[in-house]
Amino acid sequence: MMDWQSAIMLLLGTLFVLMLVGVPVAFAFLGVNLLGAWVFMGGEAGVSQLVRNSIQSVSSFSLTPIPLFILMGEVLFHTGLAFKAINAIERLIARVPGRLSVVSVVGGTVFATLSGSTIANTAMMGGTLLPEMMRRGYHPNLAMGPIMAVGGIAMLIPPSALAVMLGSLAGISISKLLIGGIIPGILLSVMFVGYVVLRCKMNPELAPADDPSERVSGWEKWKPFMRDVVPLLGIFVAVVGSMLVGWASPTESAAIGAVAATIATMCYGTFTVSSFYKSLIETARISVVILFVLIASTTFSQLLSFSGATTGLLNLITEYNLSPMWLIIGMLLILLALGCVIDQVSMMMITLPFFMPLANAAGIDPIWLGVMFLLAMEMGLLTPPFGLLCMVMQSVAPPQIRLTQIYASVMPYLLIELLVLGLILLIPWLAVGLPQLMM
């Protein structure tokens, strides 16, 4: 038997080496789990126990919302219904400085409430709005920044598969965690719009004025919105409202959303067998990856506990008598630093086995902490050098746009997200207010 410090060095050291040489996250954790089971759980018997633990980790009914939420977004995306909603929002917003940038924020927020996918959000908005904004003469920073910033909101606002995953791994109420992200997500969207408008008022050259001949008024302006957006928002209201009033569990509300999205595509005449088949295939692919990661993460947490690493670290930090506030600040700083170099799933898998026992021992509200975790991980999507949404933007941006320019365009929005994170830290009601209504 080795001491807990050596156990941490062995497990985390092996993990980082595997990730450094390019082994995919799930397989890197699987390799560490096999090593840890052999060393700490008794050789072949430990590996057998590892297999049994893996089966139990994905047999939980609480994981069912993940594929249903993914299916909901994929159906709307592959049938093109989401594109209609974005076009309707564009016609509604007029006479606003930086109009198309504002449309990207508002439209991206609406799509976030329907898809729950940060990558799909950024790819869709970047592929549809960015070329038009560049053609009209928008400054590249004002064109790319809002699209990437609003992409991360899908991690906060339900349906968020990552929130379900975090709740399952951390033992947090999934329905309350989903509801808790609504106010911070909307607050981010409002502040993004405010920044774009203020920036364009201060420097009108960043965004050219709209052509008056393209403007419509009266019912012609509202008709596409009422036809293509309001019914889709009804899906979001049904999903969130059923959880908020306690009529449905997260699994049942996810099923409502998936069925409602499919029915909506039929009503709009966009449903085709091929698009639905693509949605099912993509849902299966993403769900399998997530479940594989959950297996690796759960067994990794069990190994840390079995080896004494979790208890040893908990005792060490307890000796310093840190207040809950300083403990949370330390956790968030670690997450923000990790977000610069690894993806969000890896961040959860590495930190939660250590963070949650500390938080529980300190009596920290898990919903409050979970929402801040999501926001901190969302910032990791945008931080250089490995911000995932920056990479997605590079794939859809014109060839002349440099990666350094993409990083520069997202910096103001990172500061806004940091401000909102500070507000949630100081005003917990922003995260726990709506979940408390569920009680």
Secondary structure, DSSP 8 states (H G I E B T S, - for coil): ---HHHHHHHHHHHHHHHHHTT--HHHHHHHHHHHHHHHHTTTHHHHHHHHHHHHHHT--GGGTHHHHHHHHHHHHHHTTHHHHHHHHHHHH--S-TTHHHHHHHHHHHHHHHHH--HHHHHHHHHHHTHHHHHHHT--HHHHHHHHHHHHGGGGTSSS-HHHHHHHHHHT--HHHHHHHTHHHHHHHHHHHHHHHHHHHHH-GGGS----GGG---THHHHHHHHHHTHHHHHHHHHHHHHHHTTSS-HHHHHHHHHHHHHHHHHHHT---HHHHHHHHHHHHHHHHHHHHHHHHHHHHHHHHHHTTHHHHHHHHHHTTT--HHHHHHHHHHHHHHHTTTS-HHHHHHHHHHHHHHHHHHHT--HHHHHHHHHHHHHHHTTSSSS-HHHHHHHHHS-TT--HHHHHHHHHHHHHHHHHHHHHHHH-THHHHHHHHHH-
